[in-house]
Structure formats: C-alpha cells, structure tokens
Amino acid sequence: ITGAFLDVRQRFDAVEANQVFEGGETIATEALGELRVVFTPGHAPGHICFYSERDGWLIAGDHVLPKITPHVAWMSERNALADFHVSLDAVAALGARMVAPGHGDPFPDLAERAVEIKRHHESRCNKIAEALDGGAATPHEVVAVLWPKALSPFNYRFAIYEVMAHIKYMGREAGLVKAFEE
C-alpha cells in the first residue's frame, strides 16, 4: 500500500493555502457572481463547496458525485462518515438546481442524489455488520468479505480506510481500530 501511494504522491505538488475558509464566507466572481462557501467535511476534513444562490449551482468538488460515492476515509481524530452525512444534509438543504462535481458531468437533483449516497452508506454499514457478526474480526477480514476479488494495493488502501470509517460510524470500533493502529 505504501509503495503504491509513493508513486501517486510523486504526481502532486505541495501547495500552501493563501486563504482559509470556515464556511459562510462569500466570494465575488465576475463570471459566477457571488459564491457562498459551504464547509463540507467528510471526504476530506477541510472540504468546501461553493454555492451560487443567483444561479442555483453548487460547485461540489468531490463532496457529491453523480455516479459513484465519494471516498470517506477513517480518521482517528474524527468520525468522517458522520461529518459527511451532516455535510450532505447541509448541501441538500440549499435547494441547488444543478451540481458541478469534481468528477463527471453536471447533474440536477442534488437532494435526491444525497439521499442515494446516504442509502449506499446505510447498506454498506449493514454489510459490514453482517461480516462482523459472521466472524470477521479485523477490518482486513471485513474487506475480504465485501470485496472477495483481490484488490490492487491502491484500491485496497481505499477499501480498508472506508471500512474503518464505517466501523467507527457504527460505534463498533472497540478493538478493531485499535488493533489496526498498532
């Protein structure tokens, strides 16, 4: 896993933020008018979206995607999946008419897509609970149940951290996450 990500990391340059947003700020743009900053942690702890009330557009980045669910990874210091669900509810309440995602084409029906994504996570939690109740004793064993075909090291990293985020969200992390951290 580490080796697979060394290659990925070499493709990106480190950047320093010249402005930090907390959510609620507005930015004036020529092309899009005023954009409101919406703090949307979950996919990443500092993720933000931009909302144009005038046009009803949400620039969503990786927070809401049209065909796949955004990756939500385990973080020891926070409940990323809980954060993600709160953020989904927040953007769904905006009433955006169109979403510009970070991957894929723009799409309508933000509120409907938010519900679909939350249903996906509910289903994933149910499958993880079945795996744990069926004898899986580690996050690695849960991954093997959910993805029976071998995953590449790159995708395995996403799978293990996603499973751990769900386990934390479900409140079933005692022992499982601790064993993984060691």
Disulfide bonds with the S-S distance in Angstrom:
none
